[in-house]
């Protein structure tokens, strides 16, 4: 079925482009681009003119692979998205774009993105494809099977840090793992807060998430606090491995502890039985954490 035939409506080219952009899950995709570019900058040790070509290739390649992953995810979850109010207006369940078109579009831009990244080096392309494969073929089906899916899904979610690092270094190091750890542990409070806000929707669609099986929310709040505590230490680790100056430590500590305090407020609200507002605050605060942390690292990067 052609796009123009969906729901028997004629659609403009700009509307089609808008839906293709929505198909790419722009919020998550742009986060991947942001963290990969920041990691690439932090990986620079000496000035090299070749870096001028690496950054645009990295940005476009990451955008395409990430966007393709989002499109393929929506293709695989189309029937479940249609069951949830949060996702029922996405292009595929709303029948503005057909499932076949989503599959073709996602496949093409993913492969094109990996091809662009291969011009930087093969390690970068390999890590990007690993992100795609683990997200689509491991995390996506696991959401309906095990509560471990959020933890497993945090791996492809954090891989853009390694993609950016590899683009400059053509290798990985213990320093790059500190960036991976920050993004990995950040995802737990971020996605658990979303999962808690929309737990009824997820349960209706048959997703087996911690937020759908833990009705009282006690396990959810404990998991959030545990990962936020680890995140406080992961947040300062780039300074401990010589990636950024020690002036970064108090900034990362304040940001991390403030985020932890909001997690404590959510935990308390769960105990009191009125947690939706606190979950929303936790989610919104998570949106500020990464820009603050990575901006501080960019500013306080140690230049060799």
LODOFI-289218 format. One record per residue (C-alpha): x, y, z; residue in three letters. Coordinates in steps of 0.1 Angstrom, whole numbers, plus 5000, padded with zeros to 4 digits. Each point is the difference from the previous one (the first is absolute). Layout:
XYZALA/...
This chain:
500050005000UNK/501450344990UNK/500350285025UNK/497650214980UNK/497349725003UNK/500249975038UNK/496650075014UNK/499050134965UNK/501650335007UNK/502250204977UNK/503150115019UNK/502550284992UNK/503749944996UNK/500750205032UNK/497549785019UNK/501749694988UNK/503450145010UNK/498750085034UNK/498749655005UNK/503349854989UNK/501850225025UNK/497649885028UNK/500749654988UNK/503750055009UNK/499150075037UNK/501850344999UNK/500250055038UNK/502149685005UNK/501850044967UNK/501250355006UNK/501149905035UNK/502249734983UNK/501450264977UNK/500750245029UNK/501849745021UNK/502049864971UNK/501350354990UNK/500850095036UNK/501949675004UNK/501950064968UNK/501150345011UNK/501149865034UNK/502049744981UNK/502150264981UNK/503650005013UNK/501850204973UNK/498750254974UNK/499549834966UNK/498450154969UNK/498349664993UNK/497850065030UNK/498250274979UNK/498749724978UNK/499349755028UNK/497550205019UNK/497450064972UNK/500349634989UNK/499649895036UNK/497050235005UNK/498249894968UNK/500949635004UNK/498949985036UNK/496850194991UNK/499249754972UNK/500849685020UNK/498250135030UNK/497050114979UNK/499949684982UNK/500049815033UNK/497050215011UNK/498249934967UNK/500649625002UNK/499050005037UNK/496650164990UNK/499749744972UNK/500449725025UNK/497850145026UNK/497250154978UNK/497249795015UNK/501150075035UNK/500450374994UNK/496450004987UNK/498849885035UNK/501650295019UNK/498850365002UNK/503650115003UNK/500949854966UNK/496849954981UNK/500550324979UNK/503449894988UNK/500249994961UNK/499649624997UNK/497249925025UNK/498250314988UNK/500349864964UNK/501750314986UNK/502949784990UNK/499749634992UNK/502049745019UNK/501849904968UNK/501050364993UNK/501350035036UNK/502049684995UNK/501550114967UNK/500750355013UNK/501649885032UNK/502249744982UNK/501250244974UNK/501050295023UNK/501649765025UNK/502249854973UNK/500850344985UNK/501050135035UNK/502349705006UNK/501650054966UNK/500750365008UNK/501549915033UNK/502249744983UNK/501850294982UNK/501250115034UNK/501149655010UNK/498649655003UNK/499949995038UNK/497650304999UNK/497749834975UNK/500249675019UNK/498950175032UNK/497250174982UNK/498749684985UNK/500349835035UNK/497850285014UNK/497449934973UNK/500149625004UNK/499849995038UNK/497250275000UNK/497849834974UNK/500749635005UNK/500849985037UNK/498450295019UNK/496850044980UNK/498849635003UNK/501349975036UNK/497650275012UNK/497249754997UNK/501949735017UNK/502150135029UNK/500350295024UNK/503849994992UNK/499250174966UNK/500650355014UNK/503549915012UNK/500749814967UNK/498650304980UNK/502450235018UNK/502949844982UNK/499150124964UNK/498850325016UNK/503550075014UNK/502049884970UNK/499950344982UNK/502650115025UNK/502349734987UNK/499150074964UNK/501250365005UNK/503149905017UNK/500949744974UNK/499550264972UNK/503050195013UNK/502249745016UNK/499149694979UNK/500249815032UNK/498349995035UNK/501650075033UNK/499250005037UNK/499350374996UNK/497349944975UNK/498449755024UNK/499450285025UNK/497850184974UNK/498249684992UNK/499349945037UNK/498550355004UNK/497549954972UNK/499349645011UNK/499150085036UNK/498250324990UNK/497549804980UNK/498649815030UNK/498350295018UNK/499250164966UNK/498149704986UNK/498649875033UNK/498450345005UNK/498449974965UNK/499049655007UNK/498450095033UNK/498050294985UNK/498649784972UNK/500049675019UNK/496349944992UNK/500650054963UNK/503049765000UNK/498149745019UNK/497150024976UNK/502349944971UNK/501549705018UNK/503550145007UNK/501749825029UNK/501850295016UNK/501050055036UNK/497550295001UNK/497149774989UNK/500749715023UNK/500950205031UNK/496650155007UNK/501050185033UNK/503250144984UNK/502349905029UNK/502449814977UNK/499850274974UNK/501150275025UNK/502849785014UNK/501349944965UNK/499950374992UNK/501850095032UNK/502749734996UNK/500850124964UNK/500050365010UNK/502549935028UNK/502249824976UNK/499550294975UNK/501450255026UNK/503349814999UNK/499949934963UNK/499450374995UNK/503350105016UNK/502049724985UNK/501250194968UNK/502050235023UNK/501549705018UNK/501449854967UNK/501450334988UNK/497450084974UNK/498950335016UNK/501550225027UNK/499349965037UNK/497850324999UNK/497449774984UNK/499649795031UNK/498050255021UNK/497750084970UNK/499349634993UNK/499549935037UNK/497450285004UNK/498249904968UNK/500049635010UNK/498950065036UNK/497250234989UNK/498849734976UNK/500349755029UNK/497950225023UNK/497250014974UNK/500249624999UNK/499650005037UNK/496950224997UNK/498649754975UNK/500749715024UNK/498250195028UNK/497050074978UNK/499749634991UNK/499849925037UNK/497350275004UNK/498049864970UNK/500050324979UNK/503049974977UNK/499050124965UNK/501050365006UNK/503449895015UNK/500649764970UNK/499450294976UNK/502550225019UNK/502549715000UNK/499649964962UNK/500350384994UNK/503150025022UNK/501649714981UNK/499850214968UNK/502250275016UNK/502649755014UNK/501849904968UNK/500350354985UNK/501450145033UNK/502549725004UNK/501349984965UNK/500150384997UNK/502250015031UNK/502349734986UNK/500350194967UNK/500950335018UNK/502449835025UNK/501649754975UNK/503849965006UNK/501850124969UNK/503349814994UNK/
